[in-house]
Amino acid sequence: MKIGIVGTGMVGATAAYALVMRGIGSEIVLIDKNGDRSRAEAADILHAVPFAHPIRVQAGQYADLVGSRVVIIAAGVAQKPGETRLQLLERNAAIFRSIVPDILHYAPEAVLVVATNPVDIMTHLTARYAAAYQVPAERVIGSGTMLDTARFRSLLGNQLHVDSAHIHGYVIGEHGDSEVLVWSLVTVGVIPLADFCHDQQIHLDETIRAEIDHNVRRAAYQIIEGKGATYYGVGGALARIVDAILNDQRAILTVCAPMPEVAGIKDVTVAMPHMVGGRGNMGTLALPLSMTEETALQGSARVVKEAIDAIA
């Protein structure tokens, strides 16, 4: 099962490494406008194969995407000093306007997984460009709040002294400052959070919740301040998404996908719990949110919608 990765900066390369370490797929093709970079990353990752799983890793061109089941799009430009968010969006939109047709020319049946930030908007644009090639919207998804959800679960797991794999909770909405932590639906195993804390005599007051919220919402800023970029977490998230697609797992993941309406905001792309399988987005879970959470989700969706409309 072939996987293409377009854009071999830190996110794209780390996603490839995570795929190899987990043994996902049988072949990975790395593509970048800087051929030296893609060839170097492919060689470096290939040298890790003997310590992991037998996966073929190579650099290539768009023509080498033929037969790809999934293509990760991690290409894009960084924000320049003094550049506005809208200007950055316009430059990345121009790049995607060129990339998406090139991908679909050679891999018309692939599921497109978008990693480039701002991921909600770039995923929406990717679906728009792909629609011109008769690609249904469900075959375009973005990494959304996969990483934010993982941060939420890991921080809460640390606080409760429980393996984070057994913490079930979601972060939804924009992958950004307006994202929504859905506290009302958190469970530990199958036990509601409040009941678990009562039974275990754990004190989880509003101050602790606010600290967790802050650390989830501001994690990227803290990491970027310390080392310049985030890539391990999102690389792992991308590998998880690809695994769900290739194996038709129908996993519930907080990816972002184009939706006709979210909390009253029409034609927008934000993260919600979606069922991810062989065809991409195979359905959305309707969450019974609290009134406060529903209002916050509406505000988050509006932030993304305004940005989409600004570059339409």
N, C-alpha and C positions, 0 to 999 in steps of 0.2 A: 504494500500500500504506500503510494508515493505522497509525500508532503512537500509543498513548495513554501519557501519563505522569501518574500520580497522585502528587502531592506535588512542589511546585516550589521546594523549598529548594535549597541549593547542589548537592546530588547530582543531583536531578531536572533542574534547569535546565542543569547542565553536561552531563548525558547528552543533552539536547535539542540543545545547541550542538554536541556531538561528532557527533551524527547528521547535522546540517546540514553540518558541515564535510566529512564523509565521503560525503555524498550518499546516505544510507541512507533508504529509504522515499520516499513522495510527499506525505505529510501527517502532521503531528504535532499532537496535541491535548494541551494542558497543563491539568490540573485541580488545584485546591487549595482548601481550605476558606477560605483568604484570597484572595478573588477579585481584589483589587487586585494581589496578588503575582503570580498566574498571568497576569493581563493584562499587567503590566509586563514579566515575563520573556518572554512571547510576542512583545511588540512589539520588545523589545531584540534577541532572536534573529532575528526576521523581518528586521530591518535589516541583518543579516549575510548574508542570502540572496544579494544581488547579487554578493557576493564569493566565493560558494561554489557551491551547487547549487540548482536551482529546486524548493524544497520549500515547501509551504504550512504555515505555523505559526500556530496560533490558540489562545486560551484557550477553555475551554468547561466544560460540566457533564457529568455521567455519561452523559446521553442522547447526547452527541456522540461517545461511544465506539463507537457502532453501526458495524459493519464493520471494527473494528480487528483486525489480525492478531496484534499483540503489545501487551500493556499492561505497562509498567514500574511497579512499586509502590515509590515512594521516600518514602512518607508515614511519619510517626512523630513521637515526642516525644523530646526530649533528657533526659538524666539530671539530676535535680534534686540540689542539694547535700544530702548526707545520705541520699539515696535508695539502696536496695540494688538490685543487678542484677535480682533477682527482682521487686521492685516495678516497675522500669522495664519488664520483660518483660510483666507483667500489664497495664500501661497500654497498651503497644503492641499486645498481643493483643486488647484491647477495641476498639482502633481498627481493626484488621484484621478483626475479627468483623463490623464494619459495612461496611468498604470492599469486601471481597471479594464479598459478594452484590450490592452496587451495580454493581460492574464486570461481573459475570457476567450480570446482568439485561440489560445492553445489548450485551455482547460475549461471548456464551456460547461462541464458538469460539476465542477468543484464547488464546495462550500467555501465561502470567503469569510475569514476570521480577521477582524480589524483590531489592531493594537495601537495605532497611532493616536495620540492625543490632540485635541479633546475628543476622546473616543466615541462619545455619544453622537456628536455632530459628524465626525468622519464616517461613522457607520451609516448614518442617515444618508449622507452624500454618496457613499459607495453603493447603497441599495438603489439610489436614484440613477446613478450611472449604469449600474448593472441591468436595470429594468429595460434600458434601450436595447439590450441583447437578449431579451425574453428570459432573464433570470428572475425567478420568483423571489419575493422579499424574504421568505423563510430561509433561503440559502445565503443570507448575509447576516452575520452576527458580529458583535464586538465584545471585547473582554469585559466591558461594563464595570460592575462593582464586585467582580469575582475577588479581586485583591482586597477591597475594603471589607467584604464579608469575611474573608479569611482573617484579616486583622481583628475584626470584631470578635470572632469566635476564639482566636488565640488569646486576646487580652482578657476576655471573660473567663476562659478556661483557667488562666493563671490565677485570676481572682478567686475562683471557686475551687481551685485545686482539683480540676477534672480535665482529662484528656480532651483537647479542643475538638477532636473528631466526634465527640458525643455532645457537643454544644450545637444546638440547631437554632440559628437566627440569621436574619438577612439584613443587608444594607441595600437600599433601593434608590432609584432616582438617578440623578446626575453622578457621574464619577468626578466628583469635585466638591467644592465647599458647601453646596446645597443638598448633598446626599442625606438620606434619612435612615437612621438606625431604628429598626422595628423592634423596640423593646417589648411591646405588648405580646408578641408571639414567640419570644425566646423560650425554648425548653431545654432541659438537661436530660438526655435520653427522651423519654416521653413525658417527663414531669415539668409542669410550668415553672418558670424561674422563681416566682414568689414562693411556691410550695416547696421547692427544693431548698431555698435559702432558709425557710422556716424549719424544715425538718433537720437540716444540718447546722442550724444555729449560726448561719452566716449573715453578717450585717452588710447589706448592699444598699446604702442610702443614696440620696440624690447627688451628694458630693462625689461619691465613687463613680456613679453612673456618668456624671458630667466629665470626670477625668478620663474615663474610657472613651466617651464620645469625642473628646478633644484629641486624644491620642490616635483614634481611628481617622478622624477628619483631617488631622494635621500631620499624619505620618509621613506623607510624601515630602512635605516641606522640611521636616526634621532630617530625613535621609538625604535629601538633595543638599541641604546645608552642610552635612557631614562629609559626603563623598561625591556630590555632583549630579547623581542620577539614581533612579530606582530601576532595577532590572531583574533581580533574582525572583522576587515575589510574582511579578507579572509574567516572567518566563515560565514559572511553575503553573500559573493560572492558564496560560495558553496551551501548555502541554496537557493539562486536564481537559480543556475544551476539545482538543483534537482527539484525545482518547475516547471521549464520549461520542464523537462523530464517527470515527473509524469503526468502533465496535457497536454502534447503534445502541448505546447504553440507556438512552432515555433518562439521563441524569437531570436532576433539578439543579440548575446553576443560575446565578444572577448575572447572566450576560445581558447586553443591551441589544435590542432589535427594533426595527420599525414597527410601530403600532398605530392603529387608526385613532386611538384615544387613550389617554392616561389621565385619570383624575380630572376629567373635563377639558383637558388640553388635547386638541386634535392633531393628527399627523405629526407625531413626535417619536423620537428614539431615546429612551432611557432604560436603565436596568430594572428588571423585575425578575422574579423566579420563573425561568422558562424551562420547558422540557427539551433537552438537547439530545439529538440522536443522529441517525444516518443522513437525514435530509436537512440537518441544521436545526432551526427553531421549529419544534413540533407542537408548540402550545404554550400558553401562559397561565400561571396559577393566579387566581384572583384572591388576594389576601384580605382577610377581615380586619382592616386597620382601625385603630382608634381614630376619633375625630381629629385629634391633634396631628397624628401621623398622616392622615389623608390630606389635611391642609398643607402640611409640609411637603408632601409628594407633589401636590398641585403646584406649589411654588417652585419646586425643583424642576418639574417638567416645563414650566413657563420660562425659566432661565434658558433651558436648552432650545426651546421653540423660538425664542427671540433671536438667539444666535443663528439658528437655521434660516429664519426669515431674513436676517440681515445680509446673508450671502446668497440668497436664492436668485 
